[in-house]
């Protein structure tokens, strides 16, 4: 059971982090785009990827991580690196996730209803890139905790 959980934990981590990097490249494409239709298509692709690939991968990482700690005698929920990883996961998922969803929904609404100008959707994409970079740092910090398992 432990080995299977490790496999899916690592696989989920690859997909989660890779998906975040992939989505950031789409934000850059939106900034460079001069077409409302192209921007809308990229926003749709980001939304699809986030809901069907990135979020399930992140949840897989969480569930398999909890499973590994539960079935292994080597790890415990009282270890500081486990606590920090869970707290940072919550910050990423609920903090940045909620904030990004609001920014994303606002950008989509403006693009759809107001036919946002090129400057408008570029500005929205730049805000989302800034949030994504901070969230990416948080996720990479979680990865560092998983690899190095500091005990302080």
C-alpha angles and dihedrals in degrees: 000000000000094000091049091050090049091051094051092041091056094040090050090049092053092050094044096050093037090049092052091051091047092052091050089058088055090053088055090049089053091052090052094043120105095188127083090208093052091048091049090050091051092047088052091050091050091049092049093047094047095050100039104032115015101041095046090048091051091049090049089054091051097046094044091046091053089046092051093050091046097051099036124082089203096067132050136185087238093065112108096229091054092049092047092047091051092047092048090047089055090048091050097043102038103022104040092024093058093042092047091048091054093047091045094048091049092050092048092048092050092046092049103038104029097030088235114226120248090259090052098055091040090055091048090050091049090054090049091049091054091051091045091052092054091045089048089054090051092050092048089050088055088051090052091051090051093050101041101028095202117206099194 
